[in-house]
Amino acid sequence: MSKTAYDEERVFIGLESMRKHFTVTHPTVKGYVKALKLRKEGFRDFIDLLLYTTAVTRQLRFLTRDEDLKNFLKSRGEDVECLLSERELERLVNTL
């Protein structure tokens, strides 16, 4: 985020809101195994894969800017409905 211009107050408000309204979760065993399988299939960023598989196995949304991840998952026939772009998040927030 430091490479781009941003409104510090807006970031503070957003992070504070996440702290208040989000619940911490942890990867499932199934998620770890799936992430390892996807890594073996060619995607190198294990952390992104683990975040994705955690979202899938826990039925959560995963906020990401990573188009390479999204394209890789699509190319493997993976469900990408849990992926949430910043634009989609902004639309959701504006409807509250």
C-alpha positions as CSV (number, residue, x, y, z in Angstrom):
1,M,0.0,0.0,0.0
2,S,2.9,2.4,0.6
3,K,3.7,2.5,-3.1
4,T,0.4,4.2,-3.8
5,A,-1.3,7.3,-2.5
6,Y,-3.9,6.6,0.1
7,D,-6.0,8.5,2.7
8,E,-4.6,7.6,6.1
9,E,-7.8,8.3,7.9
10,R,-9.8,6.1,5.5
11,V,-7.3,3.3,6.1
12,F,-7.5,3.7,9.8
13,I,-11.3,3.6,9.7
14,G,-11.3,0.5,7.5
15,L,-8.8,-1.4,9.7
16,E,-10.7,-0.4,12.8
17,S,-13.9,-1.7,11.3
18,M,-12.3,-5.0,10.4
19,R,-10.9,-5.4,13.9
20,K,-14.4,-4.8,15.4
21,H,-16.5,-6.8,12.9
22,F,-14.3,-9.6,11.6
23,T,-13.5,-12.9,13.2
24,V,-10.1,-14.5,13.2
25,T,-10.0,-17.9,11.5
26,H,-7.5,-20.6,10.8
27,P,-6.7,-22.9,7.9
28,T,-8.3,-26.3,8.0
29,V,-6.4,-29.5,7.4
30,K,-8.4,-29.9,4.1
31,G,-7.3,-26.3,3.2
32,Y,-3.6,-27.1,3.8
33,V,-3.8,-30.2,1.6
34,K,-5.6,-28.4,-1.2
35,A,-3.1,-25.5,-1.0
36,L,-0.2,-28.0,-1.3
37,K,-1.9,-29.7,-4.3
38,L,-2.4,-26.3,-6.1
39,R,1.2,-25.3,-5.4
40,K,2.3,-28.6,-7.0
41,E,0.2,-27.7,-10.0
42,G,2.3,-24.5,-10.5
43,F,1.2,-21.6,-8.4
44,R,4.3,-20.6,-6.3
45,D,2.7,-18.3,-3.6
46,F,1.7,-20.8,-0.9
47,I,0.4,-18.1,1.4
48,D,-2.1,-16.9,-1.2
49,L,-3.1,-20.5,-1.9
50,L,-3.6,-21.1,1.9
51,L,-5.7,-17.9,2.2
52,Y,-7.8,-19.0,-0.7
53,T,-8.3,-22.6,0.5
54,T,-9.1,-21.3,4.0
55,A,-11.8,-19.1,2.5
56,V,-13.2,-22.0,0.4
57,T,-13.2,-24.6,3.3
58,R,-14.6,-22.1,5.8
59,Q,-17.1,-20.6,3.3
60,L,-15.6,-17.1,3.6
61,R,-14.8,-14.3,1.2
62,F,-11.1,-13.6,0.3
63,L,-10.2,-10.0,-0.6
64,T,-7.3,-10.1,-3.1
65,R,-5.8,-8.0,-5.8
66,D,-3.9,-10.9,-7.3
67,E,-5.2,-11.5,-10.8
68,D,-2.5,-14.1,-11.4
69,L,-4.0,-16.2,-8.5
70,K,-7.6,-15.7,-9.9
71,N,-6.5,-16.7,-13.4
72,F,-4.6,-19.7,-12.1
73,L,-7.5,-20.9,-10.1
74,K,-9.9,-20.5,-13.1
75,S,-7.5,-22.4,-15.3
76,R,-7.7,-25.3,-12.9
77,G,-11.5,-25.2,-12.7
78,E,-11.5,-24.0,-9.1
79,D,-14.4,-22.1,-7.7
80,V,-13.5,-18.4,-7.5
81,E,-16.8,-17.1,-6.1
82,C,-15.1,-16.5,-2.7
83,L,-12.6,-14.0,-4.3
84,L,-13.5,-10.4,-3.7
85,S,-11.9,-7.5,-5.5
86,E,-11.5,-4.1,-3.9
87,R,-14.1,-2.7,-6.3
88,E,-16.6,-5.4,-5.2
89,L,-15.8,-4.6,-1.5
90,E,-16.4,-0.9,-2.1
91,R,-19.8,-1.6,-3.7
92,L,-20.7,-3.8,-0.7
93,V,-19.6,-1.2,1.8
94,N,-21.5,1.6,0.0
95,T,-24.7,-0.4,0.3
96,L,-24.6,-0.6,4.1
